[in-house]
Amino acid sequence: MNAAASYHSKVIYASNLISPLRMKVLISPKDEFEAREAVNGGADIIDVKNPIEGSLGANFPWVIRQIRSLVPHSIEVSATIGDFPHLPGSASLAALGAAVSGANYVKVGLKGSKTVDEAIFLMQHVTRTVKEFDTRTKVVLAGYADFHRAATLDPFLLPDIARRADCDVVMVDTFIKDGNSLFDFMDEASCKQFIDNGHTRDLQVALAGSIKLPEIPALKHVGADIVGIRGAACSHGDRLTGTIQAENVRALVELAKQA
C-alpha cells in the first residue's frame, strides 16, 4: 500500500464524477437454482463461481452455459477462472473457456504472480485471448485485500497493472474466507483511494470480500461501480453451506439503490 500512497497525491480525478447513479450489485451463484434466485432478487450481474474451490473458484463450462441460457440477456453474466497461479498459457485457455461459455466478464484472481512484470505479462495474454474472441467481453483483474495472508501482490498495485494490460475492471476481494470482511483490511479511506486510482485509469472498480448488508452504504459513498456478494445473499449468511435467497438479494439491491 506504500506504493499507492505516493501515487495518491498525484490523483486529481474525483471518483464521484464518474461513479454510477446506482452501484451495481454482483451476486455469485454456484448453480442454476441460485442463479434464478439472484435474478428474482434483482441482481445486476450474475457471477458464476464455485466457492468450494476458493475465493474466486472456477465453475464448469456447462454451468456457465446453463446459467447464461436462463439469465435474461439484459443481465450480464460474469465467470471467474480461479485464484490463478502464474501460468499465463493456462490462464489464457481458461479465460477463453469462460468467454466461449457465454460470460460477459472474465475474472482472473491474481494469486501466483509475484511481481508487477509477471502480473502484467499474464494479464496481457488473458486480455489478448479474450478480446480476439469477442471485443465486447470485459476482463476483470482481481486481487486480495488480505494480501499479507495470501502472499500476493499489494492490491494498490493492481489498477496500474490492469491499465497496462488493457483490462476493463479492477477488483479487490479477500482470499481467506474466515469471517473477516474487506473492511478488516482496508478502511473507507483506503477503499476510496483504490477506487480513485482505478477511475483515473478509466477502469471500472469492483469491491468484494464478505461484504455485509450494513456495509453497502459505505461502498456506495466511496464510489464503487460494482459490489460483489455471495455470503450475505445466502441463507444463514454462509457462502459454503448456505444457498442464495431472492429475498436476501432484494434487500442488498434495495439498499444499493437507496444508499
C-alpha positions in Angstrom: 0.0 0.0 0.0 3.0 2.3 0.3 3.4 2.4 -3.5 -0.1 3.7 -3.8 0.3 6.3 -1.1 3.0 8.1 -3.1 0.8 7.9 -6.2 -2.3 9.1 -4.5 -1.0 12.6 -4.0 -1.0 12.9 -7.8 -4.6 11.8 -8.4 -6.7 14.7 -9.4 -9.8 12.8 -10.6 -12.7 12.8 -8.1 -14.4 9.4 -8.1 -17.9 11.0 -7.6 -17.6 12.5 -11.0 -17.9 9.1 -12.7 -19.5 6.9 -10.1 -22.8 5.4 -11.3 -26.2 6.6 -10.3 -26.6 3.3 -8.7 -23.8 0.9 -7.7 -24.3 -2.4 -9.5 -24.8 -5.5 -7.3 -23.0 -8.6 -8.4 -24.2 -11.9 -6.9 -22.2 -15.1 -7.2 -24.3 -18.2 -7.6 -22.8 -21.7 -7.9 -25.7 -23.3 -9.9 -28.9 -22.7 -11.8 -31.1 -22.7 -8.7 -29.1 -19.9 -7.1 -28.8 -18.0 -10.4 -32.6 -17.9 -10.6 -32.8 -16.6 -7.0 -30.3 -13.9 -7.8 -32.2 -12.9 -10.9 -35.5 -12.8 -9.0 -33.9 -10.7 -6.3 -32.9 -8.1 -8.9 -29.1 -8.7 -9.2 -27.4 -6.6 -11.9 -24.6 -9.1 -12.6 -24.7 -12.8 -12.2 -21.2 -14.0 -11.3 -20.7 -17.8 -11.8 -18.2 -19.3 -9.3 -17.5 -22.4 -7.4 -16.9 -21.4 -3.7 -15.6 -24.9 -2.8 -12.5 -24.1 -5.0 -11.7 -20.9 -3.2 -12.4 -17.2 -3.0 -12.6 -17.0 -6.8 -13.1 -20.7 -7.5 -13.9 -21.6 -11.1 -17.0 -23.5 -12.1 -17.6 -25.8 -15.0 -18.1 -24.5 -18.6 -21.5 -26.2 -18.8 -22.7 -24.5 -15.6 -21.7 -21.1 -17.1 -23.6 -22.0 -20.3 -26.7 -23.2 -18.4 -26.8 -20.0 -16.3 -26.2 -17.8 -19.3 -29.1 -19.5 -21.1 -31.6 -18.9 -18.2 -30.5 -15.4 -17.3 -32.2 -12.6 -19.4 -29.9 -11.0 -21.9 -30.5 -7.7 -20.2 -28.5 -9.1 -17.2 -24.7 -9.5 -17.6 -23.0 -12.8 -16.6 -19.6 -13.0 -15.1 -17.4 -16.0 -14.6 -14.2 -16.4 -12.6 -11.4 -18.7 -13.7 -10.0 -19.2 -10.2 -7.3 -18.0 -7.8 -4.8 -18.5 -10.6 -1.1 -19.5 -10.3 1.4 -17.7 -12.5 0.7 -19.8 -15.6 -0.1 -17.3 -18.4 -0.9 -20.0 -21.0 -3.2 -21.9 -18.7 -4.9 -18.7 -17.6 -5.4 -17.7 -21.3 -7.0 -21.0 -22.1 -9.2 -20.9 -19.0 -10.3 -17.3 -19.9 -11.2 -18.4 -23.4 -13.3 -21.2 -22.0 -15.2 -18.8 -19.8 -15.8 -16.4 -22.7 -16.8 -19.2 -25.1 -19.3 -20.4 -22.5 -21.1 -17.1 -22.6 -19.5 -14.9 -19.9 -19.7 -11.1 -20.4 -17.0 -10.6 -17.8 -14.0 -12.9 -17.3 -12.5 -12.6 -13.9 -8.9 -13.6 -13.0 -7.7 -14.0 -9.4 -4.1 -12.8 -9.4 -2.8 -15.4 -6.9 0.5 -16.7 -8.3 2.1 -13.7 -10.0 4.8 -12.3 -7.6 6.0 -9.2 -9.4 4.3 -6.4 -11.3 6.0 -7.6 -14.5 4.7 -11.1 -14.1 1.2 -9.9 -13.4 1.2 -7.6 -16.5 2.6 -10.5 -18.7 -0.2 -12.9 -17.5 -3.0 -10.3 -17.8 -1.9 -9.1 -21.2 -2.1 -12.6 -22.6 -5.5 -13.1 -21.0 -6.8 -9.9 -22.4 -5.5 -10.6 -25.9 -7.1 -14.0 -25.8 -10.5 -12.7 -24.7 -10.6 -9.7 -27.0 -9.6 -11.8 -30.0 -12.6 -13.9 -29.3 -15.0 -11.0 -28.6 -14.0 -7.4 -28.1 -17.2 -6.8 -26.1 -16.2 -9.3 -23.3 -14.7 -7.5 -20.3 -11.6 -8.7 -18.5 -11.5 -8.3 -14.7 -8.3 -8.3 -12.7 -9.0 -9.3 -9.1 -6.6 -9.2 -6.2 -6.8 -9.6 -2.5 -7.1 -7.1 0.4 -5.6 -9.6 2.8 -2.5 -9.8 0.6 -0.2 -10.4 3.5 -2.1 -13.6 4.4 -2.5 -14.6 0.8 1.2 -13.9 -0.1 0.0 -11.9 -3.2 0.7 -8.5 -4.6 -0.3 -5.4 -2.8 -3.8 -4.5 -4.2 -2.8 -0.9 -4.7 -0.5 -2.1 -7.5 -3.5 -3.6 -9.3 -5.0 -0.5 -11.0 -1.8 0.2 -12.9 -1.3 -3.4 -13.8 -4.9 -3.6 -15.1 -4.5 -0.5 -17.2 -1.1 -1.6 -18.7 -2.7 -5.0 -19.5 -5.8 -3.3 -21.1 -8.2 -4.8 -18.6 -11.6 -3.3 -18.2 -12.3 -3.8 -14.5 -10.1 -3.9 -11.4 -11.4 -5.7 -8.3 -10.3 -6.3 -4.7 -11.7 -9.2 -2.8 -10.5 -11.3 0.2 -8.6 -14.5 -0.2 -9.2 -16.2 3.1 -12.9 -16.5 3.9 -12.9 -16.7 7.7 -15.5 -14.1 8.6 -13.2 -11.1 8.1 -14.6 -8.6 5.6 -12.9 -6.2 3.2 -13.1 -3.5 5.8 -11.0 -5.5 8.2 -8.1 -5.0 5.8 -9.0 -1.7 4.0 -10.7 1.2 5.8 -13.1 3.5 4.0 -10.4 6.0 3.0 -8.2 3.1 1.6 -11.2 1.9 -0.5 -11.8 5.3 -1.9 -8.1 5.6 -2.7 -8.2 2.3 -4.6 -11.4 3.4 -6.4 -9.8 6.8 -7.4 -6.7 5.0 -8.7 -8.9 2.8 -10.9 -11.1 5.6 -12.1 -8.2 7.8 -13.1 -7.1 5.0 -15.3 -10.5 4.6 -17.0 -11.3 1.4 -15.2 -14.5 0.2 -13.5 -13.8 -0.7 -9.9 -15.4 -3.6 -8.0 -15.2 -4.2 -4.3 -15.9 -7.5 -2.6 -14.9 -9.6 0.4 -17.5 -10.9 2.8 -19.5 -7.7 2.4 -22.4 -7.5 4.8 -25.7 -5.6 4.4 -24.7 -2.7 6.7 -21.5 -2.1 4.7 -23.3 -1.3 1.4 -23.8 2.4 2.1 -20.1 2.9 2.8 -19.2 1.2 -0.6 -21.7 3.4 -2.4 -20.3 6.5 -0.6 -16.7 5.9 -1.7 -17.9 5.5 -5.4 -17.6 1.7 -6.1 -19.0 0.8 -9.5 -19.8 -2.8 -8.5 -20.1 -4.6 -5.2 -19.6 -8.3 -5.2 -21.5 -10.5 -2.8 -22.1 -14.2 -2.0 -22.3 -14.8 1.7 -24.7 -12.0 2.6 -27.1 -13.3 -0.1 -27.0 -16.8 1.2 -29.2 -18.5 3.8 -27.6 -18.1 7.3 -25.0 -15.8 5.7 -22.8 -18.8 4.9 -21.2 -18.8 1.4 -20.3 -22.6 1.6 -23.3 -24.3 3.2 -26.0 -21.7 2.5 -27.8 -21.1 -0.7 -28.6 -17.7 -2.3 -32.1 -16.5 -1.5 -34.0 -14.0 -3.6 -35.2 -12.0 -0.5 -31.6 -11.5 0.6 -30.5 -10.4 -2.8 -33.5 -8.0 -2.9 -32.5 -6.4 0.4 -29.0 -5.8 -0.9 -30.2 -4.3 -4.2 -32.7 -2.1 -2.5 -30.0 -0.8 -0.1 -27.7 -0.1 -3.0 -30.4 1.9 -4.7 -31.1 4.0 -1.5 -27.6 4.4 -0.1 
